[in-house]
Amino acid sequence: MNHPRTKHIKGFTLVELIVVIIVVAIMSLYASSKFIGVSQFSAQAAQQQAIAVIRQIQLGRMQSNIEDTDVLHSRFRLAITGDCLGSQQACDSATNEPFSHKVVIEEQNMRFNPPLSVDFDLLGNPETCYTPDGNPHTCGDPIRIHIASSAEAELICINSQGYVYGC
């Protein structure tokens, strides 16, 4: 029995259709994330960046070998204001110069609390805390720093031995 050969039907295979659907889905997810804006991980990114900045300020203070805290450079003092967490020098700067010792998350409004300045000793331990009006007091154990974005909030702690961690 001979069957006549049928012509090849033109079209897409199931595998080709699935691959195209997956590629379109990936492209649409990427495009939609650009339209939605900054992801909800911005507070977590700020937390990790803040931990690195605080450790950088501590390390600079430990390498400074200046015993008298009255003559400390503003680069070695941690400043926490409503919209800035970094060295006193970076937070007080009026220029748009990028500082490596300041938390910066692009296109995101971050809030930091409580307003505080912290001096570290030569071992990197928090030594003295200052309120915004300049009154010194002993630092709590641990020092708790709140970071908040529009979507979420995170905490950073600095214990009495100078260990900085997300809490």
CNS distance restraints for C-alpha pairs under 8 A (distance, minus, plus):
assign (resid  12 and name CA) (resid  16 and name CA) 6.19 0.50 0.50
assign (resid  12 and name CA) (resid  17 and name CA) 6.64 0.50 0.50
assign (resid  13 and name CA) (resid  17 and name CA) 6.44 0.50 0.50
assign (resid  14 and name CA) (resid  18 and name CA) 6.27 0.50 0.50
assign (resid  15 and name CA) (resid  19 and name CA) 6.24 0.50 0.50
assign (resid  16 and name CA) (resid  20 and name CA) 6.28 0.50 0.50
assign (resid  17 and name CA) (resid  21 and name CA) 6.21 0.50 0.50
assign (resid  18 and name CA) (resid  22 and name CA) 6.20 0.50 0.50
assign (resid  19 and name CA) (resid  23 and name CA) 6.22 0.50 0.50
assign (resid  20 and name CA) (resid  24 and name CA) 6.13 0.50 0.50
assign (resid  21 and name CA) (resid  25 and name CA) 6.10 0.50 0.50
assign (resid  22 and name CA) (resid  26 and name CA) 6.25 0.50 0.50
assign (resid  23 and name CA) (resid  27 and name CA) 6.24 0.50 0.50
assign (resid  24 and name CA) (resid  28 and name CA) 6.08 0.50 0.50
assign (resid  25 and name CA) (resid  29 and name CA) 6.19 0.50 0.50
assign (resid  26 and name CA) (resid  30 and name CA) 6.29 0.50 0.50
assign (resid  27 and name CA) (resid  31 and name CA) 6.13 0.50 0.50
assign (resid  28 and name CA) (resid  32 and name CA) 5.93 0.50 0.50
assign (resid  29 and name CA) (resid  33 and name CA) 6.21 0.50 0.50
assign (resid  30 and name CA) (resid  34 and name CA) 6.68 0.50 0.50
assign (resid  31 and name CA) (resid  35 and name CA) 6.62 0.50 0.50
assign (resid  32 and name CA) (resid  36 and name CA) 6.10 0.50 0.50
assign (resid  33 and name CA) (resid  37 and name CA) 6.31 0.50 0.50
assign (resid  33 and name CA) (resid  38 and name CA) 7.92 0.50 0.50
assign (resid  33 and name CA) (resid  39 and name CA) 7.70 0.50 0.50
assign (resid  34 and name CA) (resid  38 and name CA) 7.92 0.50 0.50
assign (resid  38 and name CA) (resid  42 and name CA) 7.03 0.50 0.50
assign (resid  38 and name CA) (resid 107 and name CA) 7.31 0.50 0.50
assign (resid  38 and name CA) (resid 108 and name CA) 7.28 0.50 0.50
assign (resid  40 and name CA) (resid 151 and name CA) 5.96 0.50 0.50
assign (resid  40 and name CA) (resid 152 and name CA) 7.00 0.50 0.50
assign (resid  41 and name CA) (resid  45 and name CA) 6.13 0.50 0.50
assign (resid  42 and name CA) (resid  46 and name CA) 6.03 0.50 0.50
assign (resid  42 and name CA) (resid 105 and name CA) 7.22 0.50 0.50
assign (resid  42 and name CA) (resid 108 and name CA) 7.56 0.50 0.50
assign (resid  42 and name CA) (resid 149 and name CA) 7.17 0.50 0.50
assign (resid  43 and name CA) (resid  47 and name CA) 6.06 0.50 0.50
assign (resid  43 and name CA) (resid 110 and name CA) 7.68 0.50 0.50
assign (resid  43 and name CA) (resid 147 and name CA) 6.60 0.50 0.50
assign (resid  43 and name CA) (resid 148 and name CA) 6.23 0.50 0.50
assign (resid  43 and name CA) (resid 149 and name CA) 5.84 0.50 0.50
assign (resid  43 and name CA) (resid 151 and name CA) 8.00 0.50 0.50
assign (resid  43 and name CA) (resid 152 and name CA) 6.22 0.50 0.50
assign (resid  43 and name CA) (resid 153 and name CA) 5.91 0.50 0.50
assign (resid  43 and name CA) (resid 154 and name CA) 6.16 0.50 0.50
assign (resid  44 and name CA) (resid  48 and name CA) 6.32 0.50 0.50
assign (resid  44 and name CA) (resid 153 and name CA) 7.98 0.50 0.50
assign (resid  44 and name CA) (resid 154 and name CA) 6.59 0.50 0.50
assign (resid  45 and name CA) (resid  49 and name CA) 6.11 0.50 0.50
assign (resid  45 and name CA) (resid 105 and name CA) 7.85 0.50 0.50
assign (resid  46 and name CA) (resid  50 and name CA) 5.84 0.50 0.50
assign (resid  46 and name CA) (resid 103 and name CA) 6.64 0.50 0.50
assign (resid  46 and name CA) (resid 104 and name CA) 7.48 0.50 0.50
assign (resid  46 and name CA) (resid 105 and name CA) 6.63 0.50 0.50
assign (resid  46 and name CA) (resid 147 and name CA) 7.48 0.50 0.50
assign (resid  47 and name CA) (resid  51 and name CA) 6.20 0.50 0.50
assign (resid  47 and name CA) (resid 147 and name CA) 7.00 0.50 0.50
assign (resid  47 and name CA) (resid 154 and name CA) 6.57 0.50 0.50
assign (resid  47 and name CA) (resid 155 and name CA) 7.21 0.50 0.50
assign (resid  47 and name CA) (resid 156 and name CA) 6.80 0.50 0.50
assign (resid  47 and name CA) (resid 166 and name CA) 7.09 0.50 0.50
assign (resid  48 and name CA) (resid  52 and name CA) 6.40 0.50 0.50
assign (resid  48 and name CA) (resid 166 and name CA) 7.95 0.50 0.50
assign (resid  49 and name CA) (resid  53 and name CA) 6.19 0.50 0.50
assign (resid  49 and name CA) (resid 103 and name CA) 6.10 0.50 0.50
assign (resid  50 and name CA) (resid  54 and name CA) 6.06 0.50 0.50
assign (resid  50 and name CA) (resid  85 and name CA) 7.09 0.50 0.50
assign (resid  50 and name CA) (resid  86 and name CA) 7.62 0.50 0.50
assign (resid  50 and name CA) (resid 102 and name CA) 7.62 0.50 0.50
assign (resid  50 and name CA) (resid 103 and name CA) 5.74 0.50 0.50
assign (resid  51 and name CA) (resid  55 and name CA) 6.18 0.50 0.50
assign (resid  51 and name CA) (resid 156 and name CA) 7.29 0.50 0.50
assign (resid  51 and name CA) (resid 164 and name CA) 6.27 0.50 0.50
assign (resid  51 and name CA) (resid 165 and name CA) 6.65 0.50 0.50
assign (resid  51 and name CA) (resid 166 and name CA) 7.72 0.50 0.50
assign (resid  52 and name CA) (resid  56 and name CA) 6.10 0.50 0.50
assign (resid  53 and name CA) (resid  57 and name CA) 6.27 0.50 0.50
assign (resid  53 and name CA) (resid  86 and name CA) 6.40 0.50 0.50
assign (resid  53 and name CA) (resid 100 and name CA) 7.46 0.50 0.50
assign (resid  53 and name CA) (resid 101 and name CA) 5.15 0.50 0.50
assign (resid  53 and name CA) (resid 102 and name CA) 6.30 0.50 0.50
assign (resid  53 and name CA) (resid 103 and name CA) 7.00 0.50 0.50
assign (resid  54 and name CA) (resid  58 and name CA) 6.18 0.50 0.50
assign (resid  54 and name CA) (resid  78 and name CA) 6.99 0.50 0.50
assign (resid  54 and name CA) (resid  86 and name CA) 7.05 0.50 0.50
assign (resid  54 and name CA) (resid 101 and name CA) 7.84 0.50 0.50
assign (resid  54 and name CA) (resid 164 and name CA) 7.47 0.50 0.50
assign (resid  55 and name CA) (resid  59 and name CA) 6.04 0.50 0.50
assign (resid  55 and name CA) (resid 164 and name CA) 7.14 0.50 0.50
assign (resid  56 and name CA) (resid  60 and name CA) 6.15 0.50 0.50
assign (resid  56 and name CA) (resid 101 and name CA) 6.97 0.50 0.50
assign (resid  57 and name CA) (resid  61 and name CA) 6.21 0.50 0.50
assign (resid  57 and name CA) (resid  75 and name CA) 7.19 0.50 0.50
assign (resid  57 and name CA) (resid  76 and name CA) 5.43 0.50 0.50
assign (resid  57 and name CA) (resid  77 and name CA) 7.05 0.50 0.50
assign (resid  57 and name CA) (resid  78 and name CA) 6.85 0.50 0.50
assign (resid  57 and name CA) (resid  87 and name CA) 6.75 0.50 0.50
assign (resid  57 and name CA) (resid 101 and name CA) 7.09 0.50 0.50
assign (resid  58 and name CA) (resid  62 and name CA) 6.20 0.50 0.50
assign (resid  58 and name CA) (resid  76 and name CA) 7.05 0.50 0.50
assign (resid  58 and name CA) (resid 120 and name CA) 6.51 0.50 0.50
assign (resid  58 and name CA) (resid 124 and name CA) 5.13 0.50 0.50
assign (resid  59 and name CA) (resid  63 and name CA) 6.19 0.50 0.50
assign (resid  59 and name CA) (resid 124 and name CA) 6.90 0.50 0.50
assign (resid  60 and name CA) (resid  64 and name CA) 6.08 0.50 0.50
assign (resid  60 and name CA) (resid  76 and name CA) 6.26 0.50 0.50
assign (resid  61 and name CA) (resid  65 and name CA) 7.38 0.50 0.50
assign (resid  61 and name CA) (resid  76 and name CA) 5.22 0.50 0.50
assign (resid  61 and name CA) (resid 120 and name CA) 6.75 0.50 0.50
assign (resid  61 and name CA) (resid 121 and name CA) 7.22 0.50 0.50
assign (resid  61 and name CA) (resid 122 and name CA) 6.33 0.50 0.50
assign (resid  61 and name CA) (resid 124 and name CA) 6.97 0.50 0.50
assign (resid  62 and name CA) (resid 121 and name CA) 7.16 0.50 0.50
assign (resid  62 and name CA) (resid 122 and name CA) 4.54 0.50 0.50
assign (resid  62 and name CA) (resid 123 and name CA) 5.85 0.50 0.50
assign (resid  62 and name CA) (resid 124 and name CA) 5.92 0.50 0.50
assign (resid  63 and name CA) (resid 122 and name CA) 7.65 0.50 0.50
assign (resid  64 and name CA) (resid 122 and name CA) 7.92 0.50 0.50
assign (resid  65 and name CA) (resid 122 and name CA) 6.76 0.50 0.50
assign (resid  66 and name CA) (resid  71 and name CA) 7.80 0.50 0.50
assign (resid  66 and name CA) (resid  72 and name CA) 6.99 0.50 0.50
assign (resid  66 and name CA) (resid 122 and name CA) 7.88 0.50 0.50
assign (resid  67 and name CA) (resid 122 and name CA) 7.36 0.50 0.50
assign (resid  68 and name CA) (resid  72 and name CA) 7.05 0.50 0.50
assign (resid  69 and name CA) (resid 119 and name CA) 7.82 0.50 0.50
assign (resid  72 and name CA) (resid  76 and name CA) 6.79 0.50 0.50
assign (resid  72 and name CA) (resid  77 and name CA) 7.83 0.50 0.50
assign (resid  73 and name CA) (resid  77 and name CA) 7.48 0.50 0.50
assign (resid  74 and name CA) (resid  87 and name CA) 6.74 0.50 0.50
assign (resid  74 and name CA) (resid  88 and name CA) 5.06 0.50 0.50
assign (resid  74 and name CA) (resid  89 and name CA) 5.08 0.50 0.50
assign (resid  75 and name CA) (resid  87 and name CA) 5.28 0.50 0.50
assign (resid  75 and name CA) (resid  88 and name CA) 5.99 0.50 0.50
assign (resid  75 and name CA) (resid  89 and name CA) 5.22 0.50 0.50
assign (resid  75 and name CA) (resid  90 and name CA) 7.53 0.50 0.50
assign (resid  76 and name CA) (resid  87 and name CA) 6.38 0.50 0.50
assign (resid  76 and name CA) (resid  88 and name CA) 7.52 0.50 0.50
assign (resid  76 and name CA) (resid 119 and name CA) 7.31 0.50 0.50
assign (resid  76 and name CA) (resid 120 and name CA) 7.71 0.50 0.50
assign (resid  77 and name CA) (resid  87 and name CA) 5.49 0.50 0.50
assign (resid  77 and name CA) (resid  88 and name CA) 5.58 0.50 0.50
assign (resid  77 and name CA) (resid 117 and name CA) 6.75 0.50 0.50
assign (resid  77 and name CA) (resid 118 and name CA) 5.85 0.50 0.50
assign (resid  77 and name CA) (resid 119 and name CA) 5.16 0.50 0.50
assign (resid  77 and name CA) (resid 120 and name CA) 7.22 0.50 0.50
assign (resid  78 and name CA) (resid  85 and name CA) 7.43 0.50 0.50
assign (resid  78 and name CA) (resid  86 and name CA) 5.69 0.50 0.50
assign (resid  78 and name CA) (resid  87 and name CA) 4.70 0.50 0.50
assign (resid  78 and name CA) (resid  88 and name CA) 5.96 0.50 0.50
assign (resid  78 and name CA) (resid 117 and name CA) 5.50 0.50 0.50
assign (resid  78 and name CA) (resid 118 and name CA) 5.02 0.50 0.50
assign (resid  78 and name CA) (resid 119 and name CA) 6.57 0.50 0.50
assign (resid  79 and name CA) (resid  84 and name CA) 7.47 0.50 0.50
assign (resid  79 and name CA) (resid  85 and name CA) 5.81 0.50 0.50
assign (resid  79 and name CA) (resid  86 and name CA) 5.53 0.50 0.50
assign (resid  79 and name CA) (resid  87 and name CA) 5.49 0.50 0.50
assign (resid  79 and name CA) (resid  88 and name CA) 5.04 0.50 0.50
assign (resid  79 and name CA) (resid  91 and name CA) 6.94 0.50 0.50
assign (resid  79 and name CA) (resid 115 and name CA) 7.83 0.50 0.50
assign (resid  79 and name CA) (resid 116 and name CA) 6.12 0.50 0.50
assign (resid  79 and name CA) (resid 117 and name CA) 4.48 0.50 0.50
assign (resid  79 and name CA) (resid 118 and name CA) 6.57 0.50 0.50
assign (resid  80 and name CA) (resid  84 and name CA) 5.91 0.50 0.50
assign (resid  80 and name CA) (resid  85 and name CA) 4.68 0.50 0.50
assign (resid  80 and name CA) (resid  86 and name CA) 6.81 0.50 0.50
assign (resid  80 and name CA) (resid 112 and name CA) 6.49 0.50 0.50
assign (resid  80 and name CA) (resid 113 and name CA) 6.87 0.50 0.50
assign (resid  80 and name CA) (resid 114 and name CA) 6.96 0.50 0.50
assign (resid  80 and name CA) (resid 115 and name CA) 5.11 0.50 0.50
assign (resid  80 and name CA) (resid 116 and name CA) 5.05 0.50 0.50
assign (resid  80 and name CA) (resid 117 and name CA) 6.01 0.50 0.50
assign (resid  81 and name CA) (resid  85 and name CA) 6.43 0.50 0.50
assign (resid  81 and name CA) (resid 112 and name CA) 6.17 0.50 0.50
assign (resid  81 and name CA) (resid 113 and name CA) 6.83 0.50 0.50
assign (resid  81 and name CA) (resid 114 and name CA) 7.30 0.50 0.50
assign (resid  81 and name CA) (resid 115 and name CA) 4.66 0.50 0.50
assign (resid  81 and name CA) (resid 116 and name CA) 6.69 0.50 0.50
assign (resid  82 and name CA) (resid 111 and name CA) 5.33 0.50 0.50
assign (resid  82 and name CA) (resid 112 and name CA) 4.95 0.50 0.50
assign (resid  82 and name CA) (resid 113 and name CA) 6.22 0.50 0.50
assign (resid  82 and name CA) (resid 114 and name CA) 7.73 0.50 0.50
assign (resid  82 and name CA) (resid 115 and name CA) 6.43 0.50 0.50
assign (resid  83 and name CA) (resid 109 and name CA) 7.78 0.50 0.50
assign (resid  83 and name CA) (resid 110 and name CA) 6.26 0.50 0.50
assign (resid  83 and name CA) (resid 111 and name CA) 5.17 0.50 0.50
assign (resid  83 and name CA) (resid 112 and name CA) 6.04 0.50 0.50
assign (resid  84 and name CA) (resid  91 and name CA) 5.94 0.50 0.50
assign (resid  84 and name CA) (resid 102 and name CA) 7.25 0.50 0.50
assign (resid  84 and name CA) (resid 103 and name CA) 6.94 0.50 0.50
assign (resid  84 and name CA) (resid 111 and name CA) 7.53 0.50 0.50
assign (resid  84 and name CA) (resid 112 and name CA) 6.70 0.50 0.50
assign (resid  85 and name CA) (resid  91 and name CA) 7.09 0.50 0.50
assign (resid  85 and name CA) (resid 102 and name CA) 5.85 0.50 0.50
assign (resid  85 and name CA) (resid 103 and name CA) 5.73 0.50 0.50
assign (resid  85 and name CA) (resid 112 and name CA) 6.81 0.50 0.50
assign (resid  86 and name CA) (resid  90 and name CA) 6.28 0.50 0.50
assign (resid  86 and name CA) (resid  91 and name CA) 6.23 0.50 0.50
assign (resid  86 and name CA) (resid 101 and name CA) 5.42 0.50 0.50
assign (resid  86 and name CA) (resid 102 and name CA) 4.01 0.50 0.50
assign (resid  86 and name CA) (resid 103 and name CA) 6.19 0.50 0.50
assign (resid  87 and name CA) (resid  91 and name CA) 6.25 0.50 0.50
assign (resid  87 and name CA) (resid 101 and name CA) 5.94 0.50 0.50
assign (resid  87 and name CA) (resid 102 and name CA) 6.43 0.50 0.50
assign (resid  88 and name CA) (resid  92 and name CA) 5.98 0.50 0.50
assign (resid  88 and name CA) (resid 117 and name CA) 7.94 0.50 0.50
assign (resid  89 and name CA) (resid  93 and name CA) 6.14 0.50 0.50
assign (resid  90 and name CA) (resid  99 and name CA) 6.24 0.50 0.50
assign (resid  90 and name CA) (resid 101 and name CA) 6.77 0.50 0.50
assign (resid  90 and name CA) (resid 102 and name CA) 6.15 0.50 0.50
assign (resid  91 and name CA) (resid 102 and name CA) 7.23 0.50 0.50
assign (resid 105 and name CA) (resid 109 and name CA) 7.91 0.50 0.50
assign (resid 105 and name CA) (resid 110 and name CA) 7.77 0.50 0.50
assign (resid 108 and name CA) (resid 149 and name CA) 7.26 0.50 0.50
assign (resid 109 and name CA) (resid 149 and name CA) 6.13 0.50 0.50
assign (resid 109 and name CA) (resid 150 and name CA) 7.33 0.50 0.50
assign (resid 110 and name CA) (resid 147 and name CA) 6.77 0.50 0.50
assign (resid 110 and name CA) (resid 148 and name CA) 5.68 0.50 0.50
assign (resid 110 and name CA) (resid 149 and name CA) 4.88 0.50 0.50
assign (resid 110 and name CA) (resid 150 and name CA) 7.77 0.50 0.50
assign (resid 111 and name CA) (resid 146 and name CA) 7.84 0.50 0.50
assign (resid 111 and name CA) (resid 147 and name CA) 5.71 0.50 0.50
assign (resid 111 and name CA) (resid 148 and name CA) 5.14 0.50 0.50
assign (resid 111 and name CA) (resid 149 and name CA) 6.48 0.50 0.50
assign (resid 112 and name CA) (resid 145 and name CA) 6.85 0.50 0.50
assign (resid 112 and name CA) (resid 146 and name CA) 5.56 0.50 0.50
assign (resid 112 and name CA) (resid 147 and name CA) 4.87 0.50 0.50
assign (resid 112 and name CA) (resid 148 and name CA) 6.66 0.50 0.50
assign (resid 113 and name CA) (resid 145 and name CA) 5.71 0.50 0.50
assign (resid 113 and name CA) (resid 146 and name CA) 5.08 0.50 0.50
assign (resid 113 and name CA) (resid 147 and name CA) 6.84 0.50 0.50
assign (resid 114 and name CA) (resid 145 and name CA) 6.42 0.50 0.50
assign (resid 114 and name CA) (resid 146 and name CA) 7.12 0.50 0.50
assign (resid 115 and name CA) (resid 131 and name CA) 6.80 0.50 0.50
assign (resid 115 and name CA) (resid 132 and name CA) 6.25 0.50 0.50
assign (resid 116 and name CA) (resid 129 and name CA) 6.67 0.50 0.50
assign (resid 116 and name CA) (resid 130 and name CA) 5.69 0.50 0.50
assign (resid 116 and name CA) (resid 131 and name CA) 5.16 0.50 0.50
assign (resid 116 and name CA) (resid 132 and name CA) 6.07 0.50 0.50
assign (resid 117 and name CA) (resid 129 and name CA) 5.55 0.50 0.50
assign (resid 117 and name CA) (resid 130 and name CA) 4.96 0.50 0.50
assign (resid 117 and name CA) (resid 131 and name CA) 6.67 0.50 0.50
assign (resid 117 and name CA) (resid 132 and name CA) 7.51 0.50 0.50
assign (resid 118 and name CA) (resid 126 and name CA) 6.49 0.50 0.50
assign (resid 118 and name CA) (resid 127 and name CA) 7.29 0.50 0.50
assign (resid 118 and name CA) (resid 128 and name CA) 5.86 0.50 0.50
assign (resid 118 and name CA) (resid 129 and name CA) 4.53 0.50 0.50
assign (resid 118 and name CA) (resid 130 and name CA) 6.40 0.50 0.50
assign (resid 119 and name CA) (resid 126 and name CA) 5.92 0.50 0.50
assign (resid 119 and name CA) (resid 127 and name CA) 5.57 0.50 0.50
assign (resid 119 and name CA) (resid 128 and name CA) 5.27 0.50 0.50
assign (resid 119 and name CA) (resid 129 and name CA) 6.42 0.50 0.50
assign (resid 120 and name CA) (resid 124 and name CA) 5.28 0.50 0.50
assign (resid 120 and name CA) (resid 125 and name CA) 5.25 0.50 0.50
assign (resid 120 and name CA) (resid 126 and name CA) 4.42 0.50 0.50
assign (resid 120 and name CA) (resid 127 and name CA) 5.06 0.50 0.50
assign (resid 120 and name CA) (resid 128 and name CA) 7.14 0.50 0.50
assign (resid 121 and name CA) (resid 125 and name CA) 5.48 0.50 0.50
assign (resid 121 and name CA) (resid 126 and name CA) 6.45 0.50 0.50
assign (resid 121 and name CA) (resid 127 and name CA) 5.66 0.50 0.50
assign (resid 124 and name CA) (resid 161 and name CA) 7.52 0.50 0.50
assign (resid 124 and name CA) (resid 162 and name CA) 5.50 0.50 0.50
assign (resid 125 and name CA) (resid 160 and name CA) 6.12 0.50 0.50
assign (resid 125 and name CA) (resid 161 and name CA) 5.06 0.50 0.50
assign (resid 125 and name CA) (resid 162 and name CA) 4.15 0.50 0.50
assign (resid 125 and name CA) (resid 163 and name CA) 7.92 0.50 0.50
assign (resid 126 and name CA) (resid 139 and name CA) 6.98 0.50 0.50
assign (resid 126 and name CA) (resid 158 and name CA) 7.81 0.50 0.50
assign (resid 126 and name CA) (resid 159 and name CA) 7.92 0.50 0.50
assign (resid 126 and name CA) (resid 160 and name CA) 6.33 0.50 0.50
assign (resid 126 and name CA) (resid 161 and name CA) 7.40 0.50 0.50
assign (resid 126 and name CA) (resid 162 and name CA) 5.96 0.50 0.50
assign (resid 127 and name CA) (resid 138 and name CA) 7.31 0.50 0.50
assign (resid 127 and name CA) (resid 139 and name CA) 7.09 0.50 0.50
assign (resid 128 and name CA) (resid 136 and name CA) 6.43 0.50 0.50
assign (resid 128 and name CA) (resid 137 and name CA) 6.20 0.50 0.50
assign (resid 128 and name CA) (resid 138 and name CA) 5.54 0.50 0.50
assign (resid 128 and name CA) (resid 139 and name CA) 6.05 0.50 0.50
assign (resid 129 and name CA) (resid 136 and name CA) 5.66 0.50 0.50
assign (resid 129 and name CA) (resid 137 and name CA) 5.47 0.50 0.50
assign (resid 129 and name CA) (resid 138 and name CA) 5.93 0.50 0.50
assign (resid 129 and name CA) (resid 139 and name CA) 5.31 0.50 0.50
assign (resid 130 and name CA) (resid 134 and name CA) 5.41 0.50 0.50
assign (resid 130 and name CA) (resid 135 and name CA) 5.34 0.50 0.50
assign (resid 130 and name CA) (resid 136 and name CA) 4.44 0.50 0.50
assign (resid 130 and name CA) (resid 137 and name CA) 6.20 0.50 0.50
assign (resid 131 and name CA) (resid 135 and name CA) 5.44 0.50 0.50
assign (resid 131 and name CA) (resid 136 and name CA) 6.66 0.50 0.50
assign (resid 131 and name CA) (resid 137 and name CA) 7.89 0.50 0.50
assign (resid 139 and name CA) (resid 143 and name CA) 6.57 0.50 0.50
assign (resid 140 and name CA) (resid 160 and name CA) 7.89 0.50 0.50
assign (resid 141 and name CA) (resid 158 and name CA) 7.53 0.50 0.50
assign (resid 141 and name CA) (resid 159 and name CA) 5.45 0.50 0.50
assign (resid 141 and name CA) (resid 160 and name CA) 5.64 0.50 0.50
assign (resid 142 and name CA) (resid 157 and name CA) 5.76 0.50 0.50
assign (resid 142 and name CA) (resid 158 and name CA) 5.31 0.50 0.50
assign (resid 142 and name CA) (resid 159 and name CA) 4.26 0.50 0.50
assign (resid 142 and name CA) (resid 160 and name CA) 6.34 0.50 0.50
assign (resid 143 and name CA) (resid 157 and name CA) 5.39 0.50 0.50
assign (resid 143 and name CA) (resid 158 and name CA) 5.05 0.50 0.50
assign (resid 143 and name CA) (resid 159 and name CA) 6.35 0.50 0.50
assign (resid 144 and name CA) (resid 155 and name CA) 6.65 0.50 0.50
assign (resid 144 and name CA) (resid 156 and name CA) 5.78 0.50 0.50
assign (resid 144 and name CA) (resid 157 and name CA) 4.69 0.50 0.50
assign (resid 144 and name CA) (resid 158 and name CA) 6.81 0.50 0.50
assign (resid 145 and name CA) (resid 155 and name CA) 5.66 0.50 0.50
assign (resid 145 and name CA) (resid 156 and name CA) 5.06 0.50 0.50
assign (resid 145 and name CA) (resid 157 and name CA) 6.30 0.50 0.50
assign (resid 146 and name CA) (resid 153 and name CA) 7.06 0.50 0.50
assign (resid 146 and name CA) (resid 154 and name CA) 6.04 0.50 0.50
assign (resid 146 and name CA) (resid 155 and name CA) 4.78 0.50 0.50
assign (resid 146 and name CA) (resid 156 and name CA) 6.58 0.50 0.50
assign (resid 147 and name CA) (resid 153 and name CA) 5.48 0.50 0.50
assign (resid 147 and name CA) (resid 154 and name CA) 5.18 0.50 0.50
assign (resid 147 and name CA) (resid 155 and name CA) 6.06 0.50 0.50
assign (resid 147 and name CA) (resid 156 and name CA) 7.82 0.50 0.50
assign (resid 148 and name CA) (resid 152 and name CA) 5.91 0.50 0.50
assign (resid 148 and name CA) (resid 153 and name CA) 4.11 0.50 0.50
assign (resid 148 and name CA) (resid 154 and name CA) 6.39 0.50 0.50
assign (resid 149 and name CA) (resid 153 and name CA) 6.15 0.50 0.50
assign (resid 154 and name CA) (resid 166 and name CA) 7.69 0.50 0.50
assign (resid 154 and name CA) (resid 167 and name CA) 7.92 0.50 0.50
assign (resid 155 and name CA) (resid 166 and name CA) 5.81 0.50 0.50
assign (resid 155 and name CA) (resid 167 and name CA) 5.44 0.50 0.50
assign (resid 156 and name CA) (resid 164 and name CA) 7.09 0.50 0.50
assign (resid 156 and name CA) (resid 165 and name CA) 5.75 0.50 0.50
assign (resid 156 and name CA) (resid 166 and name CA) 4.50 0.50 0.50
assign (resid 156 and name CA) (resid 167 and name CA) 5.54 0.50 0.50
assign (resid 157 and name CA) (resid 163 and name CA) 7.97 0.50 0.50
assign (resid 157 and name CA) (resid 164 and name CA) 5.76 0.50 0.50
assign (resid 157 and name CA) (resid 165 and name CA) 5.47 0.50 0.50
assign (resid 157 and name CA) (resid 166 and name CA) 6.08 0.50 0.50
assign (resid 157 and name CA) (resid 167 and name CA) 5.88 0.50 0.50
assign (resid 158 and name CA) (resid 162 and name CA) 5.74 0.50 0.50
assign (resid 158 and name CA) (resid 163 and name CA) 5.49 0.50 0.50
assign (resid 158 and name CA) (resid 164 and name CA) 4.52 0.50 0.50
assign (resid 158 and name CA) (resid 165 and name CA) 6.63 0.50 0.50
assign (resid 159 and name CA) (resid 163 and name CA) 5.48 0.50 0.50
assign (resid 159 and name CA) (resid 164 and name CA) 6.83 0.50 0.50
